[in-house]
């Protein structure tokens, strides 16, 4: 470990240090950002590679795990993507999707609050695993809407294994 990296780790707050220890123990490569409240890393899921930032707030009692979706939303599709993000957020229990309406970037954020400024390994594991699993699970759904032109409702229905509502044709016509 380089001396500069070691000094950065020494200045980290306790929560971020615990996260860095967890990542190291699990042989997960990460870099300390110039900001002592941030780590940069990445993750390769089943569908894509995510850029990830781990951020601790200034008070040292909150740790955020932020994954950046690997594809941007075109300006014309922001309304559809916004609807999809809202629908997905209504289904998940931990974390939330965020869509930047200005540049089309999508992020998934999970957060751990630790009033005593400390967390155990299971808390950190849950923070990270929940984030990556949820975003990876919704990858296809997001791609169907932002690049495939599918409606958010239909994309979610397909993801949930539901058949899309059939378009009924009437047997007879009313005059």
N, C-alpha and C positions, 0 to 999 in steps of 0.2 A: 504494500500500500504506500502510495507516495506521501511525502510529508504534508503537502498542501491538502490532500484529501483527509489525512488524519486530523489536521487542525480544524477542518470544517466539521468533521464528525464530533470533535470535542466541543464545539460551540453549539451543536444542535440541542434543542430542548429534549426533554425526556421522552415524550411521545414519539417524536420523529426518530430519536435514537432507537427506541424499541422497535419501530417499523424497520429501520435500517438493519438491526440485528436479525429480525425475522427474515428479511430478504436475503441477507448473507447466509444464514443457516440453511435456507432453501436454495442456495446457489443461484440466486436471481441477480443478474447484473443490474446495477444502478449507478447513477452518477450523482454526486452532490452538486447542487446548483450553487452559484455564487451567493445566493440568498440562503442563510443557514436554516431557514424554515421550509426548505423545499428539496425534494429528491426527484430526479428524472429517470424514467425507465421505460420499458416497452413490454408488450406481451403478445405472443402469437397464439391466437385462439384457433378454433376449428375453421373459421371462415376468413379471418383477416389478422393483420398485425395492428395492434393499438399502440399509440403513444400514450404514456401515462405520466402523470405528475402526482406526487404525494406532497401535500401542503399541510403545515401545522400553523394554526393562527398565532398571533403575537402573544396572547395570554398563555399559550401552551396547554390549553384544555380541550382542543378540538383538532382532529386529524381528518383531512379529506383525501380521498382517493379519486382522482379525476381521470377518466379515460376519454380520449378523443376518437370519435368515429372516423374511420379512414377515408370517408368520402364526403364532399360538401353538397349542400342542397342548392340547386340553381334558383335564382331569385324568383322565377315564375312558379316554382313548385313550393315556395315557402308556406303558402296557406295550407296546402295538402300535408306537408311535413309537420306543420304546427298541429294540425288536427290529429295526426298519427302520434306525435309526441304526447299530446294530452290524453289520448286513449290509452297509450301504453302506461303512462304515469298513473292513471286511474286503476290499473291492474296490479302494479307492483307494490310490495309492502316496504321495501327497504331501498332507498336511493331514488334518484330522479334523473330523467333525461332533460337536457337543456338544449335549446336551439337558439343560436345567435342569429337574430333576424337581420343583422347587417351583413354578415359575411357567409352565412349558411353552414357554419360549423356546428356539429352536434357533439355534445359531451354527456357522459353519464357520471354522476357524482354520488358517492356514498360517503357518509360522515360518521365518525366515532367521537362522541363527547365523553370526556373523562374528567369529572370534577376534581379528582385528586391528581390530575396530570400524569396518570399512569394507566397502562392497559396491559392485560395479559395476552399471551400468545393467541389464544382462541379468539379474542376480540379482534385482533389484527388480522388473523386468518379469515374471519367472517367478513370483515370490511373489504378485503381484497377479493376473496372468492365470490362474494355476492356481486360485486361490481363487474368483474370479468364474465361471470356466467350469465348474468342478466343481459349485458350488452351483446355478448356473443349469441345468445338465444334469439335476440331481436334483430340480428344482422340482416337475415333474409327479408324480414318484414319491412325494415327500413329501405332496403335496396329495391324492393318491388314498388315502393311508392316513389322514391326519389329518382330512380333510373328506369323503372319499368312502366310507369304511368298508371299503376293500379290505384284504386281508391283505398284510403286508409281502412275503411270498414271491411272491405273484401280481403285485403292483405292480412289483417288481424284474424279474420274468420279462417282463412287458409292456415295460418300459423297455429291456430287452436284446433285444427283438424275438423272444423265444421265445414259442411258443404255450403257453398254460397247459395243464397236464396235463388231458386229457379225463377226464370222469367216465364210466367204463365201466359199461355195463349188461350183466349176465350174460345169455347166451342161454338159460340154463337155471337152474333152482333146485335146490339141494341140500336134501333133507329133513332 
